[in-house]
Amino acid sequence: MSRYTRSRGILCQGRGSAANSAICYCLGITAVDPGVHDLLFERFISAERNEPPDIDVDFEHERREEVIQYIYAKYGRERAGLAATVISYRPKSALRDVGKALGLSADATGVLSRTVWGWGREGIEEDRIREAGLDPADRRLRLTLALARELIGFPRHLSQHVGGFVITEGPLHALVPIENAAMEDRTIIEWDKDDLDALGLLKIDVLALGMLTCLRRGFDLLRRHKGIELGLATIPAEDPAVYDMLCAADAIGVFQVESRAQMSMLPRLKPRCFYDLVIEVAIVRPGPIQGDMVHPYLRRRSGLEPVTYPSPELERVLAKTCGVPLFQEQAMRIAIVAAGFTPSEADRLRRAMATFRRVGTIHTFQEKMIEGMTRNGYDRAFAERCFRQIEGFGEYGFPESHAASFALLVYASAWLKRHHPEIFAAAILNSQPMGFYAPSQLVRDAADHGVEVRPVDVNHSGWDCTLEERGDELALRLGFRLVKGAREQEMAHLVALRTTPYNSIAELQRRTGLPPASLERLARADAFGSLGLDRRAALWQVRGLDLTPLPLFAATQTPKPEPAVTLPAMSLGEQVVEDYAVTGLSVKRHPLALLRPQLAADRYSPCADLLTLPSGGRTCTAGLVLVRQRPGTASGVIFATLEDETGIANIIVWPKVFEAHRKALLGSRLLGVEGMLQREDTVTHLIAHRLVDLSHHLATLGELDGDSDAFARSLARADEVRRPGADPRQKQVTAAKAVMPKGRNFR
């Protein structure tokens, strides 16, 4: 498979235990050299396991289907199939299905499901139900909530595994039950990966990773525009400028370290070499966090605490991590060295870590490990911390080999962003959807790094975002892919026929044959700027096109121009809102720059001011909600990221504040926060005391020209009908609140 992908120019990278094998490195399955990074070979294969190694390979997410079809073509669908996975009920799906079965309206189940975020078996409080406009005393509603709570965790349906392939020597149906997948040319095995493990069948994981798509696109652009030939294995190593950027938490778009938790960790860990990135990837995980390993490691790394080792034997195991166990392999080695486990027992411990959520057998090793360590002279508190870390790995933890594979992608994406920000921006925009941030934040970040961003235009854009010469530098031209509802085939046709520039909308329509709906979509995207037309003028011309089929030779005649019409100009606020409505971003102005006078009158400071205000003081800020994150290890604490025209603000919401202001936090698009500033090193947070939904301010964006009704209408006075009543054209009205980003929720 790796040889096939290389022949097709598809980027791939082995992860997990494959990175522990020198053979996998030599075969090009992984770009991580296990000899350089001292990785544990037994994690890849061991005599005790008496089974083939588990090799996981990531491929570009846009081209993984090519690899899947290659496997089917090589081995035949009668000998290759994808494993199944059992989808269990979660709170929202349980509410929807039970509500539907009991006859609740779609509106009622929708309102209930929107109140759920992180709801476990404890249910929804009555206050939340009342807040949603429902009666908690209603018998059918109470029954729905009770049954939904019981249903959580039960199997719901059988789905397709993300990429687990089974390849057999004989016919597949002779061993396992199979069925056709919903997708064409795919075969599914009706058993999940645990059933296959129990039978001893070999499974190969063919996985998809968006960052590989981004990097391949970046390498292609680098070669095309700058003549630089690079790949994952040939990127200049250990570049101080890259580590300087990461230490400053300048990591939007960078693989694995762009989350709030990772960006808060970067200035504290201060990575200065590749192995530091391996630790960075692995440390913000439930294993180290639940095992109380993070803060001791940071104190030791910073010289605030002496580096000590419980014994000389464990020094060899823990030397790379300052005496603190952070990786799955270290947990296995501690079990062998300190607790007297045999290698086969340590491997069973590893398996228990991997199946903790589902099987829950890890507790059977607790007494043996803790008692074995204390019997060998180790402190009981240290032994209990080690076991808590192992339990955390059951929730989610990285083996060192896995972290090393991902760290390579962290470094590669950071290097590309640091040295070629315009190429990185184009590559990541063309690889969407992926990552934490929407295209609007990625474009904003590119502009902050000095990249000139040019709007979508019928005479300059392609389907993908492209790069244009700007003296000695390159500018980023946004592509048609960002226009909501645009069809790639139509836009490719437009580009193919653009041998000479389009001079008018009528000419463009005549040459391309695009339907009026597509032309109107381009007009609403303000894509006719090179023709000297703004959005409103372009819409006027599109709606005035005569699309009657022309007689022979009539196409060679110049059509009679329409009488000149003076249209009132759209306000800047209207332009910005329309930009967000059609492309999800605006290069004209940030919405909050237009709302700043109103926010200042309400005493909301710009986000950038938080960096200069003293720690411990009270302040207020406001911004568009980008991300809400509620990690399982954070004891109910929610981390939110807000953005205004000056930058971003990191907000911490404690559980009591969340319950008091739940509706504002979950429902607002523009959020105001009052709280106390907290700063540690260069990491600044605002601890929220009060949250306010300011989304109503967004509705005033179109009124900035002084006309209080300007944004309530999408058409000017000249477009009004004489007869009173509803104008069907008002369906085109864009509500500012509706088009601003909702913010992305993560667990």
PyMOL commands that set and color helices and strands:
alter all, ss='L'
color gray80, all
select helices_A, chain A and resi 2-7+16-20+22-26+34-37+41-43+64-75+91-101+106-114+126-131+139-151+172-174+193-199+210-226+240-247+260-269+274-283+286-290+294-301+312-321+328-337+343-354+362-375+380-396+400-419+421-429+439-448+480-482+488-496+505-512+516-524+529-531+535-543+554-556+572-583+591-601+607-611+655-660+662-667+695-703+717-719+728-732+736-739
alter helices_A, ss='H'
color red, helices_A
select strands_A, chain A and resi 12-15+56-60+80-88+155-167+178-180+187-192+203-209+453-454+466-470+473-477+618-629+638-644+647-653+670-680+683-693+744-746
alter strands_A, ss='S'
color yellow, strands_A
deselect
rebuild
show_as cartoon
